[in-house]
Amino acid sequence: MSLYLPRRVHYETGKVYNIGLTDTLLLGFVLFSLLGIVHPIKQSEGLLEALQWGILWLVYRLGVRISSDDIAKRKLIQYIEWLAIAIAVIGWLPWVSKVGGRLSSVFGYPNAAAAFLGVVLLLHPRSKLVLIWLAISLLGTGSRAGVGLTLIILVGRQMLLRGAGRRIHLKGIGLGQFFKGMLALLVGCVGTVLILLYYRPAWDNLTAWGFSSSSWQERLVYIKDGISLAWNSGGLPQAGGWWAFPTVQSFPYWTADPHSSFIHILLNQGVLGIASMGIWGSLSLAHGWKTWGKNQILIKSGVVSEDTKAQLCIWSALLFLVLHSLVDANFSFGALGILFWLLFGCLQSKHNSLRTHYYKHNNLLHRASKIGVLVVSFMVCLICGGILLNPTLLEREHSLNKQAIQCQEQDPNKSLDLWGRSLELDQTQIEVRRGMAEHLLRQGNLLAGLETVKEVLRWQAFDLEAYEWGQSVVWDAAEASRQTKPELAITLYCWVEDVPKTIEERMVNLNSLDRKLWQGHKDFLPSQHIRLLSDYARQRQLTQLLPQHKL
């Protein structure tokens, strides 16, 4: 932030302080994340999303500053390469756990480690040994998308360079180069054998390329359900939107992420976020292709070919991250998001066509934009400090729940109001919903209590214990109101009787893919307890006398 403080010095036109298209996108995502708090699934997720996008914006601005310094750019690439080597080494250590027998290193998730290593490989490390070591580590992750996309983009980049007429200078091979090549080949062979012998799960996962694989099918289910959630919310930004996955599941699964950046943005930043990202991506690709077209003549003549090749390496690394993130949880890992926006910022140059001639030569506007960046940075830091130093801002629902329990006996209506406010902050609180349902049924508010029970089962549609709980509390309420509210008691008995049918209908609606992905579908049957209460409820209806039939 201190770099943006006003000073009485000459402003160099080569420095970039103006707010451009990418700044607008990232700051817009901060705004969309905050708008999602208006009708959240989980309010704290909206605050954290805004915080994350604010940090990524600051990282991008850092990359823009680095872009004007060639030495700093080279050092940055070196640092990233060293970091990748360290991550690979850590992943192979014997006491570092392997997720499913696959190398995951510090990420704790093999596909995220593969994404990081794939990016560094596409940045083209100078040392062949480093290149082979990272390639072996990439194979050790067992990531099909990571390995496949890396190979495709590498081949495509090479074809693009050759198609542009890049000269290939054949030089004599010295003895030292020969031994380096042999050593690299030896390392590659040893690494491949090591994976085959000691990391068989990684190799098995890597070679399972068929689209009938459950992994690919699960990704398609996540995307389908994510689109359903977005449709239910009207395409509006919704804080923590992906947390509502249980409400649309056709079979039970738990995922810590939609495994697609497209779905993640669609749920959390809404259609506006997707549209903004689409416009930004199209303009960025068009600008990159235009720059590539201008450089083709220089490439043919061999002039500035190293600089152009470096830019192409960065572009290919960014493309890899974007494509991989469409089918995986890349940008849920802060390191990968920081890496992406830092590299993208480094691609900006003083010849950026998006800047206007008027802007570059107007010192007043230049100074104002510099101060503007400082002010926005300060605001982001205030948000960071407010959240990190006062974590109760993220846990207000817990204090509301405690207050609701304390005044449950003295002021039942206030308890309901407090629980309702708590659920507005976090709709995923199953225990709170259960508490509300039991409270409403005990207070005699039978229809509202029954609807709350149904809402619990909407969030736990494949939990047999939840059905047993719901059936039990509704049965107790029906028994308690049998004499005082016989019509409502009949409604409750009917619902208790239909619980086994509700469970069985879940099975009937499963298609062949759902049955394949849900291995335990045959065990999803009404328990003996559920069937017993259903029979009792049917008998109770036969013996229930309504008021007009009483003697």
Buried (B, 14 or more C-beta within 10 A) or exposed (E): EEBBEEEEEEEEEEBBBBEBEBBEBBBBBBBBBBBBBEBBBBBBBBBBBBBBBBBBBBBBBBBBBBBBEEEEBEEBBEEBBEBBBEBBEBBBEEEEEBBEBBBBBEBEBBBBBBBBBBBBBBBBBEEBEBBBBBBBBBBBBBBBBBBBBBEEBBEEBEEBBEEBEBEEEEEEEEEEEEEBEEEBEEBBEEBBEBBEEEBEBBBEBBEBEEEEEEBBBBBEBBBEBBBBBBEEBEBBBBBBBBBBBBBBBBBBBEBEBBBBBBBBBBBBBBBBBBEBBEEBEEBBEEBBEEBBEEBBEBBEEEEEBEEBBBBBBBBBBBBBBBBBBBBBBBBBBEBBBBBBBBBBBBBBBEEBEEBEEEBBEEEEBBBEBBBBBBEBBEEBBEBBEEBEEEEEEBEBBBEBBEBBBEBBEEEBEBBBBBBEBBBEBBBBBBEBBBBBBBBBBBBBBBEBBBEBBBBBBEBBBBBBEBBBBBBBBBBBBBBBBBEEBBEBBBBBBEBBBBBBEBBEEBBEEBEEBBEBBBEEBEEBBBBEBBEEBBEBBBEBBEEBEEEEEEE
